[in-house]
Amino acid sequence: MHVRVLVLGGTGEARALAARLVDSGSDVVSSLAGRVSLPVLPRGDVRIGGFGGAAGLADYLRAEGIERVVDATHPFAATITGHAVAACAQSQVPLLVLRRPGWTATANDRWTRVASVVAAAELVRATAPGAVFLTTGRRDLAAFAADDQHHYLVRTVDPPAGDVPPRMTLLLDRGPYELDREAALMREHAVARLVTKDSGGTLTAAKLVAARELGVPVVVVERPPLPDVETVSTVEDALRSLAGQDSPG
Ligand code: NAP
């Protein structure tokens, strides 16, 4: 396949897809938002920074002669996904969405699913005091900033910039995480509740297994809805679709 592909990235799947496209001799450019200070760079060409909305992305597609776009961004990066839908429709460039599956509770899990980070914060505020392990990302901390009843163990890749919970222990770290260390961390901080987005994937799933083993309840923030475009859940399926071997659906 020798079409020019733009991969909207910032995820492990996007890096894996870019690497496979490079290996197959495709003309691929990956795009990163530029949010984290030291991003893990995909193989192949990389551009970093926003496009300037859907119109800016459409301009970019035209200027760079992009023939296919794969939105392989994080399941919660809904704004760039919306922009990709609009820009590709306007530019008549086919768009494929690559989204890893969400996580599924097992019989021993104690999960409560909520529709938003704000709803997660409201739920936590209504619970008895106890340490809360918060892994929703540094830009979602403001929702918990009014809660002075709970102690928060907050884990982010880069330091928070805005409002944070007043009683907070901050851990700067990035996955992948291992079960033993996750369980030890949760024991050490006497974690009584875990709050996570339904990011899916294996790199950050160990905290859910640790919570299960320790009997810790989990608040799971549900994903924003998928757009109405062809969507696949694996890199292999994305490659098949790009090669035109698979029917959309
Ligand atoms: P977002 O809210 O959907 O997007 C906000 C703005 O950031 C977009 O309008 C766009 O700016 C720019 N942007 C986002 N992704 C981009 C990309 N891949 N290339 C170029 N510009 C991009 O996105 P977000 O939730 O801030 O996520 C930003 C990046 O971090 C994404 O690449 C995502 O895959 C990754 N990420 C997000 C999360 C999460 O929890 N949200 C977790 C892990 C990784 P313009 O309008 O100027 O084009």
Boltz pocket constraint, residues with backbone or C-beta under 6 A from the ligand:
constraints:
  - pocket:
      binder: B
      contacts: [[A, 7], [A, 8], [A, 9], [A, 10], [A, 11], [A, 31], [A, 32], [A, 33], [A, 35], [A, 47], [A, 48], [A, 49], [A, 50], [A, 51], [A, 52], [A, 53], [A, 54], [A, 56], [A, 57], [A, 72], [A, 73], [A, 74], [A, 76], [A, 77], [A, 78], [A, 79], [A, 80], [A, 81], [A, 83], [A, 136], [A, 137], [A, 197]]
      max_distance: 6.0
